Amino acid sequence: MRDMVAACAAGKAADTIILDVNNEEDQAGQADMPIGYMPSLEKITLLQLDGVLTPAEYKKCVETGIHGCKIVYELQRKALTEKYFGNGEK
């Protein structure tokens, strides 16, 4: 395995780009962008946009989503490492 896919959603609500769009923000928001990302390879595996963004907002939304995916990736990596290699506790 060369990398793991991490995913999260960014979006726009109340004219602000946000990370981790919740259901209320998704329903009332202006845009929603789920992103799948492989951080080690720096490759996007999923990008979907529901809504309308300006080119600048689009760029910021992608950057925000990738940042969130990197956070999720580290949590995934830590959980797998602890499960399969132990954390020193018995």
C-alpha positions, 0 to 999 in steps of 0.5 A, spaced: 500 500 500 503 506 497 498 511 501 491 511 505 485 515 503 483 520 508 476 524 506 472 530 509 468 536 507 469 543 506 464 548 504 461 555 504 456 557 509 454 565 511 459 567 505 465 563 509 469 557 507 469 552 513 471 545 514 467 539 516 460 541 514 455 539 518 448 537 516 445 544 518 450 548 514 450 543 508 442 544 508 442 552 509 449 553 506 452 555 499 456 550 497 459 543 499 465 540 497 467 533 499 474 531 498 478 524 498 486 525 498 492 521 499 497 525 503 503 521 502 502 522 494 499 529 494 493 526 490 486 528 490 482 521 489 475 525 490 473 532 489 465 534 488 462 540 488 455 542 490 453 549 489 457 555 486 464 558 488 468 564 485 475 561 483 478 564 489 473 561 493 474 554 490 481 555 491 480 556 498 475 551 499 480 545 496 486 548 500 481 547 506 479 541 505 486 538 503 488 541 510 482 537 513 484 531 510 491 531 512 488 532 520 484 526 518 490 522 515 494 523 522 488 520 526 487 514 522 495 513 521 495 513 529 489 509 530 492 503 526 499 504 529 496 503 536 492 497 534 497 493 530 504 495 533 501 497 540 502 503 544 506 500 549 501 499 554 498 492 556 
